[in-house]
């Protein structure tokens, strides 16, 4: 069933308000979830609502957080999120960071004590729309081999460009764990090369992969990137390391509260050449046949906004049990 975006947004936002969130926080939470869905990142979209709902109901997330922003240096701030849902804290952080970066030329903001942030593209993308070059780093519960000790530890870039910002959002594992969770829910296999079982053997069984570990991109290089993110997002920003974070399927009262580090740079502080050089880079990439990161996301978003978002019967049923009842506006 295809559901118009405004209908879906209203239904999900109302659901979160019913769980105790203030209207503006419910809207922020909904925006990030639906942005993932619009852009084809389904593992961070509607399928996460059940998990977030359970965490809010069990006290793993705080529906009424008293977030506190601490400006520790002129260009550095720490957001003490008080158990807020990750997207609520993340969008608050974006609004706080943008003026700091414009004032200082560059700025950093650490988010501590918030839940799973969802897609990092939501944050760097908004900063790019503000004319800033942005980076984001987040640590996550243990997932990748060897161990697992380190999480999938995503990293993201948002950069102003025409006709839309350049957006890079990727985990350091071959695939995000959200895709394996989605496959496990459906009872579907995963492709070879994604994961190992708990005995360290390659597997295509999604449930066995969740009990085992995911493979990092580029083997040792991916593992090194995971360490980089762990230091920036975990040790520096979040004051929490991946092994200390509860796994997604632990009791919802134990919701993980990872670290999130956002950096933003004002291109004007570095001279007048930024936009011309980025345009030159994009043209060179196009001429070589390269795909510009962010272009596919923008195309999928535009199509979904025009045609509605596809919600399959399984997901409809799951949302219905949570009290999120959808009315379609298109075809099955």
Rosetta silent file (secondary structure, phi, psi, omega in degrees, C-alpha in Angstrom):
SEQUENCE: XXXXXXXXXXXXXXXXXXXXXXXXXXXXXXXXXXXXXXXXXXXXXXXXXXXXXXXXXXXXXXXXXXXXXXXXXXXXXXXXXXXXXXXXXXXXXXXXXXXXXXXXXXXXXXXXXXXXXXXXXXXXXXXXXXXXXXXXXXXXXXXXXXXXXXXXXXXXXXXXXXXXXXXXXXXXXXXXXXXXXXXXXXXXXXXXXXXXXXXXXXXXXXXXXXXXXXXXXXXXXXXXXXXXXXXXXXXXXXXXXXXXXXXXXXXXXXXXXXXXXXXXXXXXXXXXXXXXXXXXXXXXXXXXXXXXXXXXXXXXXXXXXXXXXXXXXXXXXXXXXXXXXXXXXXXX
SCORE:     score description
SCORE:     0.000 S_00000001
   1 L     0.000  135.114  175.466    0.000    0.000    0.000 S_00000001
   2 E   -94.746  131.701 -177.498    1.256    3.476   -0.848 S_00000001
   3 E  -119.919  126.142  177.378    0.713    6.072    1.848 S_00000001
   4 L   -57.907  143.802 -178.057    1.081    9.822    1.204 S_00000001
   5 H   -55.013  -46.384 -179.078    3.890   11.373    3.183 S_00000001
   6 H   -60.632  -35.785  178.935    1.646   13.851    5.098 S_00000001
   7 H   -65.895  -45.183 -179.590   -0.657   11.004    6.181 S_00000001
   8 H   -65.885  -41.923 -179.846    2.262    8.908    7.385 S_00000001
   9 H   -61.975  -43.438  179.574    3.894   11.854    9.131 S_00000001
  10 H   -63.774  -43.030 -177.876    0.698   12.692   10.993 S_00000001
  11 H   -64.663  -44.853 -177.630    0.128    9.073   12.050 S_00000001
  12 H   -71.333  -41.454  179.161    3.678    8.537   13.335 S_00000001
  13 H   -62.979  -42.181  177.972    3.903   11.914   15.054 S_00000001
  14 H   -62.282  -38.036  178.032    0.566   11.322   16.793 S_00000001
  15 H   -59.928  -46.691 -178.623    1.829    7.921   17.914 S_00000001
  16 H   -69.803  -34.361  174.635    4.889    9.440   19.583 S_00000001
  17 H   -62.994  -37.576  177.405    2.826   12.188   21.184 S_00000001
  18 H   -64.369  -21.851  177.065    0.622    9.437   22.592 S_00000001
  19 L   -89.375    3.287  173.427    3.756    7.967   24.194 S_00000001
  20 L   110.185   -3.576 -179.118    4.383   11.244   26.006 S_00000001
  21 L   -74.326  145.124  171.766    6.607   13.261   23.650 S_00000001
  22 L   -63.488  151.197 -176.778    6.029   16.977   23.262 S_00000001
  23 H   -53.079  -41.893 -178.516    4.624   17.853   19.810 S_00000001
  24 H   -70.030  -34.475  177.370    7.878   19.396   18.558 S_00000001
  25 H   -71.296  -39.531  177.520    9.917   16.411   19.771 S_00000001
  26 H   -62.574  -38.576  179.384    7.455   13.953   18.217 S_00000001
  27 H   -68.034  -41.585  178.351    7.732   15.819   14.910 S_00000001
  28 H   -62.674  -45.147  178.301   11.548   15.794   15.014 S_00000001
  29 H   -57.379  -47.555 -178.027   11.567   12.066   15.794 S_00000001
  30 H   -64.399  -41.715 -177.982    9.150   11.404   12.934 S_00000001
  31 H   -57.634  -45.334 -176.524   11.078   13.533   10.437 S_00000001
  32 H   -69.749  -41.485  178.029   14.294   11.553   10.851 S_00000001
  33 H   -61.596  -47.146 -177.050   12.547    8.167   10.692 S_00000001
  34 H   -73.271  -27.240  175.015   10.600    9.093    7.568 S_00000001
  35 H   -62.513  -42.242  176.021   13.636   10.691    5.954 S_00000001
  36 H   -60.867  -43.461 -179.588   15.351    7.304    6.135 S_00000001
  37 H   -64.466  -44.808  179.897   12.256    5.668    4.633 S_00000001
  38 H   -59.318  -36.800 -172.975   11.981    8.266    1.839 S_00000001
  39 L   -95.656   11.994  173.836   15.615    7.775    0.876 S_00000001
  40 L    83.837    7.116  178.966   15.500    3.995    0.777 S_00000001
  41 L   -93.105   70.552 -168.116   17.334    3.374    4.069 S_00000001
  42 H   -66.574  -26.293  179.324   14.578    1.066    5.302 S_00000001
  43 H   -65.139  -18.478  178.353   16.587   -0.425    8.164 S_00000001
  44 H  -112.334   11.048 -176.662   16.438    2.963    9.904 S_00000001
  45 L  -100.641 -130.458 -173.352   12.888    3.826    8.870 S_00000001
  46 H   -60.117  -28.485 -179.508    9.459    2.555    9.833 S_00000001
  47 H   -64.740  -16.441 -179.567   10.793   -0.820   10.962 S_00000001
  48 H   -84.739  -11.238 -173.794   12.444    0.955   13.923 S_00000001
  49 H   -62.639  -38.670  179.698    9.178    2.284   15.362 S_00000001
  50 H   -60.823  -43.475  179.702    8.458   -0.928   17.287 S_00000001
  51 H   -64.564  -46.949 -179.922   11.881   -0.776   18.947 S_00000001
  52 H   -63.292  -38.657  179.829   11.574    2.913   19.802 S_00000001
  53 H   -61.909  -47.449  179.849    8.051    2.381   21.137 S_00000001
  54 H   -61.570  -38.483 -179.385    9.165   -0.407   23.450 S_00000001
  55 H   -68.327  -39.418  177.057   12.070    1.696   24.703 S_00000001
  56 H   -66.486  -40.231 -178.900    9.821    4.673   25.455 S_00000001
  57 H   -69.874  -32.852 -175.910    7.299    2.463   27.227 S_00000001
  58 H   -90.996   -6.414 -179.379    9.951    0.667   29.291 S_00000001
  59 L    91.351    5.452  176.109   11.884    3.777   30.292 S_00000001
  60 L   -69.907  -27.763  172.848   14.904    3.105   28.090 S_00000001
  61 L  -121.073  149.250 -177.192   14.211    6.430   26.398 S_00000001
  62 L   -98.921  113.812 -178.801   12.929    9.565   28.110 S_00000001
  63 L   -71.685  -18.405 -178.915    9.819   11.039   26.434 S_00000001
  64 L  -127.690   62.694 -175.898   10.214   14.325   28.317 S_00000001
  65 L   -70.493  147.612  171.596   13.971   15.000   28.399 S_00000001
  66 L  -105.707   81.154 -176.283   15.431   18.120   29.943 S_00000001
  67 L   -71.397  142.968 -177.458   18.305   18.572   27.506 S_00000001
  68 E  -130.865  123.155  179.111   21.137   20.848   28.586 S_00000001
  69 E   -95.956  122.914  179.654   23.680   22.464   26.248 S_00000001
  70 E  -111.484  115.829  179.057   27.065   23.139   27.817 S_00000001
  71 E   -88.337   97.841 -172.702   29.385   25.482   25.886 S_00000001
  72 E   -83.402  -27.204  176.153   32.778   24.240   27.112 S_00000001
  73 E  -145.096  165.841  179.940   34.884   26.342   24.684 S_00000001
  74 L   -53.856  -36.395 -178.185   33.990   29.004   22.104 S_00000001
  75 L  -110.618   16.938 -177.692   33.889   26.376   19.371 S_00000001
  76 E  -136.222  137.255  176.524   32.920   23.318   21.424 S_00000001
  77 E  -141.616  153.386  175.223   29.674   22.289   23.098 S_00000001
  78 E  -122.199  126.799  175.360   28.310   19.193   24.818 S_00000001
  79 E   -98.940  113.139  175.191   24.620   18.370   24.693 S_00000001
  80 E   -87.386  106.461 -163.337   23.569   16.395   27.769 S_00000001
  81 L   -87.864  -10.464  174.389   20.516   14.729   26.271 S_00000001
  82 L    57.543   39.230  176.609   18.872   13.241   29.389 S_00000001
  83 L    76.182   15.186 -179.300   17.832   10.029   27.649 S_00000001
  84 L   -63.048  150.351  168.037   16.141   11.768   24.723 S_00000001
  85 L   -54.035  141.662 -174.906   15.386    9.787   21.565 S_00000001
  86 H   -53.411  -47.250  179.999   18.420   10.141   19.292 S_00000001
  87 H   -63.371  -31.550  177.312   16.685   12.101   16.507 S_00000001
  88 H   -64.446  -47.812  178.770   15.257   14.571   19.024 S_00000001
  89 H   -67.710  -38.915 -177.379   18.726   15.272   20.408 S_00000001
  90 H   -63.034  -44.634  179.875   20.322   15.181   16.939 S_00000001
  91 H   -71.826  -32.678  172.765   18.091   17.865   15.423 S_00000001
  92 H   -61.063  -43.214 -179.182   18.464   19.986   18.563 S_00000001
  93 H   -62.801  -40.748  178.429   22.232   19.651   18.146 S_00000001
  94 H   -59.534  -44.572 -179.071   22.063   20.768   14.509 S_00000001
  95 H   -65.229  -31.482  178.840   20.177   23.921   15.486 S_00000001
  96 H   -79.714  -35.010 -173.665   22.767   24.694   18.165 S_00000001
  97 H   -75.218  -38.167 -174.462   25.818   23.889   16.051 S_00000001
  98 H   -55.750  -51.060  178.835   25.035   25.936   12.932 S_00000001
  99 H   -66.386  -30.895  176.159   25.325   29.397   14.540 S_00000001
 100 H   -62.569  -43.924 -178.403   28.435   28.303   16.450 S_00000001
 101 H   -67.094  -38.937  178.546   30.154   27.287   13.193 S_00000001
 102 H   -67.362  -35.614 -179.821   29.197   30.518   11.453 S_00000001
 103 H   -71.016  -44.057 -172.593   30.468   32.528   14.418 S_00000001
 104 H   -96.709  -18.179 -172.306   33.760   30.666   14.881 S_00000001
 105 L    96.017  -33.554  173.108   34.415   29.352   11.350 S_00000001
 106 E  -155.422  154.073 -178.699   34.291   25.810   12.703 S_00000001
 107 E  -158.434  157.920  178.808   32.673   24.146   15.685 S_00000001
 108 E  -130.791  142.601  178.359   32.115   20.761   17.306 S_00000001
 109 E  -135.847  126.419  179.073   29.174   19.471   19.274 S_00000001
 110 E  -102.810  133.362  176.229   29.077   16.219   21.265 S_00000001
 111 E  -106.481  123.764  179.713   25.779   14.505   22.073 S_00000001
 112 E  -122.654  140.905  172.256   25.769   12.380   25.237 S_00000001
 113 L    77.642   21.861  175.954   23.046   10.283   26.773 S_00000001
 114 L  -107.029  160.178  177.346   20.690   10.113   23.777 S_00000001
 115 L   -75.176 -171.582 -179.886   19.249    7.016   22.135 S_00000001
 116 L   -53.313  126.960 -171.529   20.001    5.647   18.670 S_00000001
 117 L   -81.955  -11.805 -176.042   20.355    8.625   16.323 S_00000001
 118 L    76.123 -149.809 -175.516   19.099    6.945   13.157 S_00000001
 119 L   -73.729  127.178  178.611   20.525    8.090    9.832 S_00000001
 120 L   -69.585  -22.389  177.926   23.422   10.531   10.189 S_00000001
 121 H   -58.271  -28.250 -179.942   22.534   11.984    6.784 S_00000001
 122 H   -62.402  -31.359 -176.009   19.614   13.733    8.487 S_00000001
 123 H   -90.412  -49.051  179.276   22.038   15.874   10.483 S_00000001
 124 H   -67.536  -31.075  178.415   24.853   16.550    8.018 S_00000001
 125 H   -64.992  -41.746  178.945   22.259   17.155    5.305 S_00000001
 126 H   -68.250  -37.989  176.754   20.552   19.888    7.290 S_00000001
 127 H   -66.200  -37.131  176.362   23.888   21.516    8.094 S_00000001
 128 H   -64.007  -38.697  176.534   24.797   21.416    4.393 S_00000001
 129 H   -63.589  -23.407  175.909   21.492   23.121    3.589 S_00000001
 130 L   -83.492    1.679  179.400   22.647   25.830    6.004 S_00000001
 131 L    88.396   14.210 -177.195   25.741   26.301    3.837 S_00000001
 132 E  -110.189  146.023  170.144   28.103   24.404    6.123 S_00000001
 133 E   -85.979  127.571 -171.615   30.396   21.457    5.449 S_00000001
 134 E  -130.190  148.021  172.957   29.567   18.886    8.127 S_00000001
 135 E  -126.654  148.662  176.089   30.879   15.616    9.489 S_00000001
 136 E  -138.917  142.289  178.724   29.170   13.170   11.844 S_00000001
 137 E  -136.881  137.603  177.006   30.489   10.160   13.729 S_00000001
 138 E  -140.804  137.567  171.564   28.561    7.726   15.949 S_00000001
 139 L   -95.494  158.384 -172.586   29.580    4.619   17.826 S_00000001
 140 L  -139.780  168.759  179.041   27.166    1.701   18.126 S_00000001
 141 L   -58.249  154.569 -176.054   26.783   -1.578   20.043 S_00000001
 142 L   -51.436  135.263 -176.248   29.376   -4.298   19.279 S_00000001
 143 L  -151.046  -36.579 -168.632   28.866   -5.777   15.820 S_00000001
 144 E   -99.275  152.865  176.125   31.948   -6.228   13.635 S_00000001
 145 L   -74.810  148.163   -2.675   34.619   -8.913   13.512 S_00000001
 146 L   -79.882  157.611  178.363   36.887   -9.611   15.265 S_00000001
 147 L   122.321 -104.716    7.376   35.043   -9.953   18.514 S_00000001
 148 L   -81.974  144.666  172.468   32.727   -8.208   18.170 S_00000001
 149 L  -116.946  -45.273 -177.941   34.147   -5.328   20.180 S_00000001
 150 L   -96.243  155.153  177.781   33.456   -2.371   17.907 S_00000001
 151 L   -86.799 -175.092  176.125   30.142   -1.352   16.367 S_00000001
 152 L   -71.773  -14.897  165.833   29.244   -0.606   12.765 S_00000001
 153 L    38.728   73.438 -177.001   30.261    2.957   13.711 S_00000001
 154 L   -68.906  157.302  178.418   28.814    5.104   10.899 S_00000001
 155 E  -137.677  143.057 -175.399   30.465    8.186    9.454 S_00000001
 156 E  -143.905  151.894  175.297   28.820   10.909    7.363 S_00000001
 157 E  -130.708  138.053  168.539   29.594   14.024    5.317 S_00000001
 158 E  -127.442  127.693 -176.255   27.291   16.787    4.160 S_00000001
 159 E  -136.196  128.944  178.073   28.665   19.398    1.764 S_00000001
 160 L   -59.037  135.196 -179.971   26.872   22.288    0.035 S_00000001
 161 L  -164.145  170.246  176.289   26.706   21.775   -3.732 S_00000001
 162 L  -117.419  139.833    7.039   24.394   22.198   -6.717 S_00000001
 163 L   -85.329  -11.047  175.123   21.799   20.947   -7.531 S_00000001
 164 L  -143.717  161.249 -178.779   21.752   19.241   -4.114 S_00000001
 165 L   -59.401  152.573  168.562   24.298   18.727   -1.332 S_00000001
 166 E   -79.235  124.311 -177.660   26.854   15.958   -1.526 S_00000001
 167 E  -126.316  122.281  173.253   25.807   13.458    1.157 S_00000001
 168 E  -119.853  126.098  177.829   27.872   10.484    2.292 S_00000001
 169 E  -143.782  108.574 -176.029   26.485    8.286    5.062 S_00000001
 170 E  -145.357  145.770  171.227   28.011    4.875    5.525 S_00000001
 171 L   -85.909  164.773  179.572   28.769    2.379    8.245 S_00000001
 172 L   -89.949    1.743  171.298   32.209    0.773    8.348 S_00000001
 173 E   -90.674  161.963  179.074   30.661   -2.684    8.048 S_00000001
 174 L   -56.200  -34.152  178.886   29.859   -4.188    4.664 S_00000001
 175 L  -146.036  149.531  176.486   26.203   -3.595    5.540 S_00000001
 176 L   -68.184  144.690 -178.210   24.361   -1.811    8.342 S_00000001
 177 H   -63.092  -25.862  178.456   23.025   -4.126   11.041 S_00000001
 178 H   -57.424  -34.737  178.875   19.559   -2.652   10.470 S_00000001
 179 H   -69.728  -34.029  178.541   19.374   -4.483    7.132 S_00000001
 180 H   -74.013  -37.074  175.331   20.200   -7.785    8.799 S_00000001
 181 H   -61.122  -43.047  179.306   17.615   -7.150   11.521 S_00000001
 182 H   -62.937  -41.231  178.452   15.036   -6.466    8.787 S_00000001
 183 H   -65.011  -39.504  179.298   15.989   -9.702    6.989 S_00000001
 184 H   -64.117  -38.512  178.425   15.745  -11.675   10.224 S_00000001
 185 H   -62.113  -37.793 -177.235   12.249  -10.290   10.849 S_00000001
 186 H   -86.743   -7.829 -175.987   11.137  -11.445    7.391 S_00000001
 187 L    71.290   26.876 -177.717   12.927  -14.796    7.635 S_00000001
 188 L   -99.458  150.428  176.219   14.967  -13.950    4.539 S_00000001
 189 L   -75.887  163.350  174.615   18.619  -14.895    3.883 S_00000001
 190 L  -110.715  156.979 -179.203   21.370  -12.321    3.560 S_00000001
 191 L   -65.312  153.106  173.011   23.967  -12.239    0.770 S_00000001
 192 L   -60.290  149.346  176.415   27.330  -13.986    1.228 S_00000001
 193 L    89.991    1.964  178.672   30.129  -11.752    2.472 S_00000001
 194 L   -90.078  -37.198 -166.404   28.027   -9.781    4.935 S_00000001
 195 E  -154.908  166.986  173.405   28.572  -11.651    8.188 S_00000001
 196 E  -119.505  151.497  173.557   30.010  -14.499   10.258 S_00000001
 197 L   -81.326 -177.993 -174.419   28.173  -16.747   12.705 S_00000001
 198 L   -68.157  -14.383  175.218   29.225  -16.999   16.355 S_00000001
 199 L   -90.613    1.584  179.928   31.774  -19.673   15.421 S_00000001
 200 L    82.604   16.336 -179.964   33.416  -17.248   12.967 S_00000001
 201 L   -98.688  143.586  176.630   32.126  -19.034    9.855 S_00000001
 202 E   -57.147  140.861 -178.260   30.624  -17.183    6.877 S_00000001
 203 E  -142.064  151.927  171.029   26.807  -17.271    6.971 S_00000001
 204 L  -113.273    6.812  178.236   23.781  -16.226    4.935 S_00000001
 205 L   -88.316  116.239 -175.568   21.407  -16.826    7.874 S_00000001
 206 H   -60.938  -41.202 -179.391   20.318  -13.430    9.207 S_00000001
 207 H   -66.783  -39.046  177.051   19.631  -14.715   12.728 S_00000001
 208 H   -65.381  -34.800  178.127   23.014  -16.458   12.876 S_00000001
 209 H   -64.530  -39.783  179.441   24.636  -13.207   11.717 S_00000001
 210 H   -66.879  -28.955  176.480   23.025  -11.299   14.573 S_00000001
 211 H   -81.126  -17.247 -178.232   24.440  -13.845   17.009 S_00000001
 212 L  -104.776 -119.248 -178.133   27.844  -13.566   15.354 S_00000001
 213 E  -151.542  157.178  177.996   29.529  -10.545   13.782 S_00000001
 214 E   -94.716  154.716  179.738   29.467   -8.393   10.668 S_00000001
 215 L   -89.893  136.319  177.387   32.396   -8.012    8.316 S_00000001
 216 E   -76.290  152.518  174.756   34.105   -4.619    8.053 S_00000001
 217 L   -65.502  141.713  174.864   34.557   -2.954    4.672 S_00000001
 218 L    60.103   22.805  177.422   38.049   -3.399    3.294 S_00000001
 219 L    53.147 -115.135 -175.075   38.994   -5.839    6.055 S_00000001
 220 H   -62.834  -31.648  179.539   41.735   -4.187    8.129 S_00000001
 221 H   -67.745  -40.672  176.345   41.098   -0.735    6.670 S_00000001
 222 H   -64.716  -39.231  177.688   37.459   -0.875    7.719 S_00000001
 223 H   -62.098  -41.351  178.629   38.459   -2.052   11.168 S_00000001
 224 H   -63.211  -39.485  176.635   40.855    0.906   11.462 S_00000001
 225 H   -63.260  -37.412  177.974   38.042    3.295   10.492 S_00000001
 226 H   -62.341  -38.779  177.115   35.886    1.734   13.211 S_00000001
 227 H   -64.888  -42.917  177.846   38.623    2.526   15.729 S_00000001
 228 H   -55.407  -49.681 -179.146   38.788    6.106   14.409 S_00000001
 229 H   -65.408  -38.846 -178.959   35.033    6.573   14.910 S_00000001
 230 H   -60.824  -40.118  179.442   35.142    4.872   18.317 S_00000001
 231 H   -69.120  -44.015 -177.677   37.723    7.363   19.553 S_00000001
 232 H   -70.857  -49.198 -174.113   35.907   10.400   18.158 S_00000001
 233 H   -87.176  -35.786 -176.428   32.312    9.449   18.966 S_00000001
 234 H   -87.674  -66.457 -175.610   32.788    7.111   21.914 S_00000001
 235 H   -67.322  -41.150 -175.170   35.814    8.113   23.953 S_00000001
 236 H   -84.583  -55.186 -171.706   35.764   11.828   23.055 S_00000001
 237 H   -86.428  -48.837 -170.457   32.134   12.804   22.486 S_00000001
 238 H   -91.784  -16.019 -175.074   29.940   10.236   24.168 S_00000001
 239 L    54.849   38.179  178.340   32.109    9.108   27.079 S_00000001
 240 L  -154.192  135.272 -178.568   30.884    5.572   26.325 S_00000001
 241 L  -101.791  156.397 -177.014   32.504    2.748   24.355 S_00000001
 242 H   -51.012  -45.017 -179.006   30.796    0.241   22.064 S_00000001
 243 H   -62.057  -16.229  179.118   31.270   -2.746   24.443 S_00000001
 244 H   -88.586   -5.851 -175.383   29.322   -0.786   27.078 S_00000001
 245 L   -93.568  129.914  178.420   26.300   -0.327   24.806 S_00000001
 246 L   -63.284  145.101  177.110   23.390   -2.815   25.033 S_00000001
 247 L   -69.412  155.827 -174.531   22.611   -4.769   21.872 S_00000001
 248 L   -57.706  -28.015 -176.656   19.418   -3.806   19.977 S_00000001
 249 L   -96.555   10.060  173.966   17.533   -6.910   21.124 S_00000001
 250 L   -70.999  165.319  178.637   18.291   -6.471   24.828 S_00000001
 251 L   -49.913  137.535 -173.367   15.344   -5.528   27.107 S_00000001
 252 H   -61.639  -20.246  175.716   14.013   -2.137   25.969 S_00000001
 253 H   -66.287  -14.779 -178.383   14.667   -0.619   29.379 S_00000001
 254 H  -105.453   36.588 -178.703   18.370   -0.945   28.465 S_00000001
 255 L   -53.024  135.130  178.876   18.275    1.188   25.315 S_00000001
 256 L   -67.033  142.385  176.617   21.753    2.005   24.047 S_00000001
 257 L  -127.592   80.608 -175.160   22.871    5.617   24.403 S_00000001
 258 L   -75.661  174.385  175.654   25.861    5.947   22.074 S_00000001
 259 L   -89.972  148.331  176.847   28.043    8.939   21.417 S_00000001
 260 E  -136.189  125.362  177.337   27.466   11.308   18.505 S_00000001
 261 E  -116.938  124.618  175.897   29.981   13.911   17.348 S_00000001
 262 E  -113.161  132.265  175.101   28.986   16.630   14.884 S_00000001
 263 E  -121.474  142.329  178.476   31.535   18.935   13.255 S_00000001
 264 E  -139.353  141.725 -178.153   30.701   21.898   11.042 S_00000001
 265 E  -128.345  135.021  174.601   32.864   24.219    8.946 S_00000001
 266 E   -89.400  112.230 -177.802   31.903   27.527    7.329 S_00000001
 267 H   -55.933  -30.876 -178.646   33.447   27.465    3.825 S_00000001
 268 H   -63.244  -25.037  179.548   33.641   31.261    3.830 S_00000001
 269 H   -71.212  -13.710 -177.371   36.178   31.078    6.656 S_00000001
 270 H  -106.484    5.580 -179.391   38.576   29.308    4.281 S_00000001
 271 L   111.974  177.853 -171.806   38.323   31.770    1.398 S_00000001
 272 L   -87.077    0.178 -167.333   36.074   32.249   -1.650 S_00000001
 273 L   -88.249   -5.758 -169.512   36.988   29.186   -3.685 S_00000001
 274 H   -57.594  -55.986 -172.611   34.845   26.430   -2.147 S_00000001
 275 H   -62.537  -39.092  178.412   31.760   26.443   -4.373 S_00000001
 276 H   -64.509  -41.266 -179.295   33.738   26.703   -7.582 S_00000001
 277 H   -68.627  -39.452  178.195   36.007   23.828   -6.605 S_00000001
 278 H   -65.426  -41.611  177.348   33.107   21.587   -5.560 S_00000001
 279 H   -61.166  -40.733  178.030   31.333   22.313   -8.848 S_00000001
 280 H   -62.843  -42.888  178.740   34.558   21.459  -10.688 S_00000001
 281 H   -61.994  -45.445 -178.998   34.854   18.197   -8.751 S_00000001
 282 H   -61.914  -42.952  178.788   31.264   17.198   -9.504 S_00000001
 283 H   -63.488  -39.813  179.012   31.693   17.846  -13.221 S_00000001
 284 H   -64.985  -40.334  178.573   34.898   15.786  -13.269 S_00000001
 285 H   -65.631  -42.216  177.906   33.162   12.897  -11.492 S_00000001
 286 H   -62.549  -43.365 -179.234   30.225   13.021  -13.894 S_00000001
 287 H   -62.644  -29.976  179.238   32.548   13.050  -16.888 S_00000001
 288 L   -85.888   -1.810 -179.989   34.254    9.934  -15.524 S_00000001
 289 L    87.207   13.594 -178.750   30.899    8.178  -15.097 S_00000001
 290 L   -83.009  149.125  176.455   30.875    8.440  -11.316 S_00000001
 291 L   -90.521  132.000 -178.139   27.704    8.726   -9.257 S_00000001
 292 L   -79.459  120.623  179.645   27.578   11.787   -7.005 S_00000001
 293 L   -56.502  128.520 -177.962   26.916   10.735   -3.405 S_00000001
 294 L   106.952  -22.961 -177.585   23.521   12.048   -2.401 S_00000001
 295 H   -67.237  -42.321  179.887   22.003   12.097   -5.890 S_00000001
 296 H   -65.307  -41.767  177.997   20.294    8.721   -5.495 S_00000001
 297 H   -58.161  -45.409 -178.134   18.904    9.718   -2.089 S_00000001
 298 H   -63.611  -40.607  179.983   17.478   12.920   -3.550 S_00000001
 299 H   -65.873  -43.742  178.549   15.851   11.070   -6.460 S_00000001
 300 H   -64.195  -40.165  179.802   14.264    8.458   -4.198 S_00000001
 301 H   -63.245  -44.977 -179.812   13.013   11.155   -1.840 S_00000001
 302 H   -62.285  -42.113 -179.372   11.444   13.155   -4.679 S_00000001
 303 H   -65.694  -44.662 -178.645    9.736   10.057   -6.089 S_00000001
 304 H   -67.464  -36.645  177.197    8.384    8.939   -2.702 S_00000001
 305 H   -65.608  -34.572 -179.292    7.087   12.399   -1.877 S_00000001
 306 H   -78.002  -38.715 -171.235    5.257   12.493   -5.207 S_00000001
 307 H  -104.907  -11.866 -174.054    3.905    8.931   -5.206 S_00000001
 308 L    95.848  164.359 -179.356    3.682    8.063   -1.492 S_00000001
 309 E   -98.599  135.182  179.521    5.708    5.605    0.553 S_00000001
 310 E   -78.641  123.152  177.510    5.237    1.884    0.035 S_00000001
 311 L  -121.520  111.697 -175.733    4.292    0.106    3.269 S_00000001
 312 L   -73.140  168.894 -173.994    4.050   -3.676    2.884 S_00000001
 313 H   -63.201  -38.716  179.738    1.437   -5.803    4.630 S_00000001
 314 H   -61.155  -44.930 -179.350    3.843   -7.163    7.226 S_00000001
 315 H   -70.489  -37.173  175.072    4.900   -3.672    8.265 S_00000001
 316 H   -56.575  -46.112 -178.985    1.284   -2.448    8.194 S_00000001
 317 H   -63.740  -42.409 -179.868    0.355   -5.228   10.614 S_00000001
 318 H   -63.027  -45.020  179.259    3.307   -4.467   12.892 S_00000001
 319 H   -65.505  -37.148  179.476    2.465   -0.774   12.984 S_00000001
 320 H   -61.592  -38.678  178.546   -1.195   -1.587   13.542 S_00000001
 321 H   -66.091  -22.755  177.893   -0.388   -3.583   16.675 S_00000001
 322 H   -86.706   -8.953 -177.888    1.384   -0.468   17.962 S_00000001
 323 L    96.011    9.390  177.388   -1.678    1.665   17.262 S_00000001
 324 L   -97.840   97.648 -176.596   -0.314    3.305   14.112 S_00000001
 325 L  -102.248  126.734 -172.578   -3.144    2.805   11.631 S_00000001
 326 L  -107.222  145.178  173.984   -2.490    3.955    8.075 S_00000001
 327 L  -116.124  118.454 -175.683   -4.862    4.996    5.340 S_00000001
 328 L   -71.355  160.185  176.660   -3.450    4.498    1.853 S_00000001
 329 L  -131.727   17.083 -176.779   -3.591    7.007   -0.934 S_00000001
 330 L  -148.831 -143.484 -174.367   -2.410    4.875   -3.810 S_00000001
 331 L  -107.346  158.237  175.177   -2.254    1.351   -5.138 S_00000001
 332 L   -86.594    0.000    0.000   -1.360   -1.963   -3.607 S_00000001
